[in-house]
């Protein structure tokens, strides 16, 4: 699915959310960001940012959005104190979404790794 170039989407999270192209540069994480994402860091195998959304709100966002990109959730989300962990697979790749509440901010870290059987 591709967004139309120039489509307005700053406040829309349904179809036109912030994300990398459907074929990201090698090793970059292709995942949507919550609309209020700040302090965004993109590196090979890592996407990290802060949000004012709560961990349950962020987890619900990713449980809705990541499967649209062709990823399959493995098991149930892991909830431990102020952290929620979601793990997805697609082909030979694993995506782990780690959502952690801090002092007035929630940090989202998305890790991408390849594995071979």
Biotite code that builds the C-alpha atoms (Angstrom):
import biotite.structure as struc

atoms = struc.array([
    struc.Atom([0.000, 0.000, 0.000], chain_id="A", res_id=1, res_name="UNK", atom_name="CA", element="C"),
    struc.Atom([1.375, 3.395, -0.949], chain_id="A", res_id=2, res_name="UNK", atom_name="CA", element="C"),
    struc.Atom([0.279, 6.829, 0.142], chain_id="A", res_id=3, res_name="UNK", atom_name="CA", element="C"),
    struc.Atom([-0.400, 9.381, -2.547], chain_id="A", res_id=4, res_name="UNK", atom_name="CA", element="C"),
    struc.Atom([2.465, 11.874, -2.858], chain_id="A", res_id=5, res_name="UNK", atom_name="CA", element="C"),
    struc.Atom([1.449, 15.161, -1.322], chain_id="A", res_id=6, res_name="UNK", atom_name="CA", element="C"),
    struc.Atom([-1.441, 13.559, 0.587], chain_id="A", res_id=7, res_name="UNK", atom_name="CA", element="C"),
    struc.Atom([-2.227, 15.419, 3.780], chain_id="A", res_id=8, res_name="UNK", atom_name="CA", element="C"),
    struc.Atom([-1.684, 13.167, 6.741], chain_id="A", res_id=9, res_name="UNK", atom_name="CA", element="C"),
    struc.Atom([-0.133, 15.078, 9.603], chain_id="A", res_id=10, res_name="UNK", atom_name="CA", element="C"),
    struc.Atom([-3.054, 14.417, 11.932], chain_id="A", res_id=11, res_name="UNK", atom_name="CA", element="C"),
    struc.Atom([-4.282, 11.175, 10.369], chain_id="A", res_id=12, res_name="UNK", atom_name="CA", element="C"),
    struc.Atom([-3.164, 7.857, 11.826], chain_id="A", res_id=13, res_name="UNK", atom_name="CA", element="C"),
    struc.Atom([-5.371, 5.433, 9.899], chain_id="A", res_id=14, res_name="UNK", atom_name="CA", element="C"),
    struc.Atom([-3.852, 5.188, 6.440], chain_id="A", res_id=15, res_name="UNK", atom_name="CA", element="C"),
    struc.Atom([-1.390, 8.044, 6.053], chain_id="A", res_id=16, res_name="UNK", atom_name="CA", element="C"),
    struc.Atom([0.850, 7.687, 9.094], chain_id="A", res_id=17, res_name="UNK", atom_name="CA", element="C"),
    struc.Atom([4.547, 8.476, 9.229], chain_id="A", res_id=18, res_name="UNK", atom_name="CA", element="C"),
    struc.Atom([6.544, 5.518, 7.964], chain_id="A", res_id=19, res_name="UNK", atom_name="CA", element="C"),
    struc.Atom([9.447, 4.642, 5.739], chain_id="A", res_id=20, res_name="UNK", atom_name="CA", element="C"),
    struc.Atom([8.811, 3.619, 2.119], chain_id="A", res_id=21, res_name="UNK", atom_name="CA", element="C"),
    struc.Atom([7.587, 0.065, 1.605], chain_id="A", res_id=22, res_name="UNK", atom_name="CA", element="C"),
    struc.Atom([11.156, -0.847, 0.604], chain_id="A", res_id=23, res_name="UNK", atom_name="CA", element="C"),
    struc.Atom([13.355, 0.884, 3.175], chain_id="A", res_id=24, res_name="UNK", atom_name="CA", element="C"),
    struc.Atom([17.116, 1.255, 2.844], chain_id="A", res_id=25, res_name="UNK", atom_name="CA", element="C"),
    struc.Atom([18.995, -1.857, 3.899], chain_id="A", res_id=26, res_name="UNK", atom_name="CA", element="C"),
    struc.Atom([18.576, -2.533, 7.596], chain_id="A", res_id=27, res_name="UNK", atom_name="CA", element="C"),
    struc.Atom([16.248, 0.387, 8.329], chain_id="A", res_id=28, res_name="UNK", atom_name="CA", element="C"),
    struc.Atom([13.049, -0.366, 10.206], chain_id="A", res_id=29, res_name="UNK", atom_name="CA", element="C"),
    struc.Atom([9.871, 0.138, 8.141], chain_id="A", res_id=30, res_name="UNK", atom_name="CA", element="C"),
    struc.Atom([7.314, 0.884, 10.849], chain_id="A", res_id=31, res_name="UNK", atom_name="CA", element="C"),
    struc.Atom([4.781, 3.633, 11.481], chain_id="A", res_id=32, res_name="UNK", atom_name="CA", element="C"),
    struc.Atom([5.337, 6.306, 14.115], chain_id="A", res_id=33, res_name="UNK", atom_name="CA", element="C"),
    struc.Atom([2.705, 7.653, 16.452], chain_id="A", res_id=34, res_name="UNK", atom_name="CA", element="C"),
    struc.Atom([1.630, 11.133, 15.289], chain_id="A", res_id=35, res_name="UNK", atom_name="CA", element="C"),
    struc.Atom([3.316, 12.934, 18.195], chain_id="A", res_id=36, res_name="UNK", atom_name="CA", element="C"),
    struc.Atom([6.673, 11.162, 17.813], chain_id="A", res_id=37, res_name="UNK", atom_name="CA", element="C"),
    struc.Atom([9.650, 13.227, 18.965], chain_id="A", res_id=38, res_name="UNK", atom_name="CA", element="C"),
    struc.Atom([13.387, 12.627, 19.392], chain_id="A", res_id=39, res_name="UNK", atom_name="CA", element="C"),
    struc.Atom([13.242, 10.163, 16.490], chain_id="A", res_id=40, res_name="UNK", atom_name="CA", element="C"),
    struc.Atom([16.370, 8.063, 15.967], chain_id="A", res_id=41, res_name="UNK", atom_name="CA", element="C"),
    struc.Atom([16.732, 5.857, 12.888], chain_id="A", res_id=42, res_name="UNK", atom_name="CA", element="C"),
    struc.Atom([19.707, 3.528, 12.566], chain_id="A", res_id=43, res_name="UNK", atom_name="CA", element="C"),
    struc.Atom([20.325, 0.126, 11.037], chain_id="A", res_id=44, res_name="UNK", atom_name="CA", element="C"),
    struc.Atom([17.972, -2.276, 12.804], chain_id="A", res_id=45, res_name="UNK", atom_name="CA", element="C"),
    struc.Atom([16.605, 0.365, 15.197], chain_id="A", res_id=46, res_name="UNK", atom_name="CA", element="C"),
    struc.Atom([13.844, 2.943, 15.259], chain_id="A", res_id=47, res_name="UNK", atom_name="CA", element="C"),
    struc.Atom([13.465, 4.816, 18.542], chain_id="A", res_id=48, res_name="UNK", atom_name="CA", element="C"),
    struc.Atom([11.323, 7.766, 19.603], chain_id="A", res_id=49, res_name="UNK", atom_name="CA", element="C"),
    struc.Atom([9.393, 9.377, 22.451], chain_id="A", res_id=50, res_name="UNK", atom_name="CA", element="C"),
    struc.Atom([5.631, 9.908, 22.611], chain_id="A", res_id=51, res_name="UNK", atom_name="CA", element="C"),
    struc.Atom([3.086, 11.254, 25.067], chain_id="A", res_id=52, res_name="UNK", atom_name="CA", element="C"),
    struc.Atom([0.869, 8.199, 24.428], chain_id="A", res_id=53, res_name="UNK", atom_name="CA", element="C"),
    struc.Atom([0.647, 5.654, 27.230], chain_id="A", res_id=54, res_name="UNK", atom_name="CA", element="C"),
    struc.Atom([2.207, 2.199, 26.721], chain_id="A", res_id=55, res_name="UNK", atom_name="CA", element="C"),
    struc.Atom([-1.264, 0.592, 26.284], chain_id="A", res_id=56, res_name="UNK", atom_name="CA", element="C"),
    struc.Atom([-2.207, 3.248, 23.681], chain_id="A", res_id=57, res_name="UNK", atom_name="CA", element="C"),
    struc.Atom([1.074, 2.760, 21.812], chain_id="A", res_id=58, res_name="UNK", atom_name="CA", element="C"),
    struc.Atom([0.693, -1.032, 21.967], chain_id="A", res_id=59, res_name="UNK", atom_name="CA", element="C"),
    struc.Atom([-2.850, -0.819, 20.560], chain_id="A", res_id=60, res_name="UNK", atom_name="CA", element="C"),
    struc.Atom([-1.531, 1.394, 17.719], chain_id="A", res_id=61, res_name="UNK", atom_name="CA", element="C"),
    struc.Atom([1.149, -1.146, 16.789], chain_id="A", res_id=62, res_name="UNK", atom_name="CA", element="C"),
    struc.Atom([-1.196, -4.125, 17.137], chain_id="A", res_id=63, res_name="UNK", atom_name="CA", element="C"),
    struc.Atom([-3.400, -2.432, 14.529], chain_id="A", res_id=64, res_name="UNK", atom_name="CA", element="C"),
    struc.Atom([-0.752, -1.003, 12.187], chain_id="A", res_id=65, res_name="UNK", atom_name="CA", element="C"),
    struc.Atom([2.063, -3.582, 11.982], chain_id="A", res_id=66, res_name="UNK", atom_name="CA", element="C"),
    struc.Atom([-0.112, -6.436, 10.615], chain_id="A", res_id=67, res_name="UNK", atom_name="CA", element="C"),
    struc.Atom([-1.210, -4.106, 7.785], chain_id="A", res_id=68, res_name="UNK", atom_name="CA", element="C"),
    struc.Atom([2.449, -4.146, 6.678], chain_id="A", res_id=69, res_name="UNK", atom_name="CA", element="C"),
    struc.Atom([2.412, -7.950, 6.458], chain_id="A", res_id=70, res_name="UNK", atom_name="CA", element="C"),
    struc.Atom([3.868, -8.815, 9.871], chain_id="A", res_id=71, res_name="UNK", atom_name="CA", element="C"),
    struc.Atom([2.440, -11.556, 12.115], chain_id="A", res_id=72, res_name="UNK", atom_name="CA", element="C"),
    struc.Atom([2.246, -11.121, 15.896], chain_id="A", res_id=73, res_name="UNK", atom_name="CA", element="C"),
    struc.Atom([3.922, -13.955, 17.803], chain_id="A", res_id=74, res_name="UNK", atom_name="CA", element="C"),
    struc.Atom([1.878, -14.869, 20.865], chain_id="A", res_id=75, res_name="UNK", atom_name="CA", element="C"),
    struc.Atom([0.423, -12.279, 23.196], chain_id="A", res_id=76, res_name="UNK", atom_name="CA", element="C"),
    struc.Atom([2.033, -8.975, 24.175], chain_id="A", res_id=77, res_name="UNK", atom_name="CA", element="C"),
    struc.Atom([4.342, -9.246, 27.189], chain_id="A", res_id=78, res_name="UNK", atom_name="CA", element="C"),
    struc.Atom([3.486, -6.723, 29.898], chain_id="A", res_id=79, res_name="UNK", atom_name="CA", element="C"),
    struc.Atom([5.928, -6.224, 32.749], chain_id="A", res_id=80, res_name="UNK", atom_name="CA", element="C"),
    struc.Atom([5.485, -3.223, 35.026], chain_id="A", res_id=81, res_name="UNK", atom_name="CA", element="C"),
    struc.Atom([5.765, -0.150, 32.798], chain_id="A", res_id=82, res_name="UNK", atom_name="CA", element="C"),
    struc.Atom([6.933, -2.052, 29.681], chain_id="A", res_id=83, res_name="UNK", atom_name="CA", element="C"),
    struc.Atom([5.001, -3.699, 26.856], chain_id="A", res_id=84, res_name="UNK", atom_name="CA", element="C"),
    struc.Atom([6.799, -5.948, 24.340], chain_id="A", res_id=85, res_name="UNK", atom_name="CA", element="C"),
    struc.Atom([5.297, -7.022, 21.008], chain_id="A", res_id=86, res_name="UNK", atom_name="CA", element="C"),
    struc.Atom([7.121, -9.456, 18.712], chain_id="A", res_id=87, res_name="UNK", atom_name="CA", element="C"),
    struc.Atom([6.328, -9.919, 15.018], chain_id="A", res_id=88, res_name="UNK", atom_name="CA", element="C"),
    struc.Atom([7.733, -12.039, 12.195], chain_id="A", res_id=89, res_name="UNK", atom_name="CA", element="C"),
    struc.Atom([7.760, -11.664, 8.447], chain_id="A", res_id=90, res_name="UNK", atom_name="CA", element="C"),
    struc.Atom([9.752, -14.113, 6.324], chain_id="A", res_id=91, res_name="UNK", atom_name="CA", element="C"),
    struc.Atom([13.208, -14.409, 7.888], chain_id="A", res_id=92, res_name="UNK", atom_name="CA", element="C"),
    struc.Atom([12.880, -11.225, 9.929], chain_id="A", res_id=93, res_name="UNK", atom_name="CA", element="C"),
    struc.Atom([11.785, -10.498, 13.473], chain_id="A", res_id=94, res_name="UNK", atom_name="CA", element="C"),
    struc.Atom([10.523, -7.107, 14.657], chain_id="A", res_id=95, res_name="UNK", atom_name="CA", element="C"),
    struc.Atom([10.382, -6.396, 18.382], chain_id="A", res_id=96, res_name="UNK", atom_name="CA", element="C"),
    struc.Atom([8.451, -3.356, 19.618], chain_id="A", res_id=97, res_name="UNK", atom_name="CA", element="C"),
    struc.Atom([9.447, -2.342, 23.164], chain_id="A", res_id=98, res_name="UNK", atom_name="CA", element="C"),
    struc.Atom([7.270, 0.357, 24.731], chain_id="A", res_id=99, res_name="UNK", atom_name="CA", element="C"),
    struc.Atom([8.411, 1.755, 28.079], chain_id="A", res_id=100, res_name="UNK", atom_name="CA", element="C"),
    struc.Atom([6.809, 4.406, 30.281], chain_id="A", res_id=101, res_name="UNK", atom_name="CA", element="C"),
    struc.Atom([9.158, 6.925, 31.850], chain_id="A", res_id=102, res_name="UNK", atom_name="CA", element="C"),
    struc.Atom([8.819, 10.201, 33.726], chain_id="A", res_id=103, res_name="UNK", atom_name="CA", element="C"),
    struc.Atom([6.111, 11.949, 31.680], chain_id="A", res_id=104, res_name="UNK", atom_name="CA", element="C"),
    struc.Atom([7.135, 10.288, 28.406], chain_id="A", res_id=105, res_name="UNK", atom_name="CA", element="C"),
    struc.Atom([6.826, 6.908, 26.736], chain_id="A", res_id=106, res_name="UNK", atom_name="CA", element="C"),
    struc.Atom([9.766, 5.578, 24.729], chain_id="A", res_id=107, res_name="UNK", atom_name="CA", element="C"),
    struc.Atom([9.184, 3.280, 21.758], chain_id="A", res_id=108, res_name="UNK", atom_name="CA", element="C"),
    struc.Atom([12.099, 1.162, 20.517], chain_id="A", res_id=109, res_name="UNK", atom_name="CA", element="C"),
    struc.Atom([11.568, -0.993, 17.447], chain_id="A", res_id=110, res_name="UNK", atom_name="CA", element="C"),
    struc.Atom([14.278, -3.537, 16.705], chain_id="A", res_id=111, res_name="UNK", atom_name="CA", element="C"),
    struc.Atom([14.617, -5.403, 13.428], chain_id="A", res_id=112, res_name="UNK", atom_name="CA", element="C"),
    struc.Atom([16.723, -8.521, 13.061], chain_id="A", res_id=113, res_name="UNK", atom_name="CA", element="C"),
    struc.Atom([17.127, -11.287, 10.525], chain_id="A", res_id=114, res_name="UNK", atom_name="CA", element="C"),
    struc.Atom([17.329, -14.891, 11.567], chain_id="A", res_id=115, res_name="UNK", atom_name="CA", element="C"),
    struc.Atom([18.104, -18.083, 9.741], chain_id="A", res_id=116, res_name="UNK", atom_name="CA", element="C"),
    struc.Atom([16.925, -21.516, 10.711], chain_id="A", res_id=117, res_name="UNK", atom_name="CA", element="C"),
])
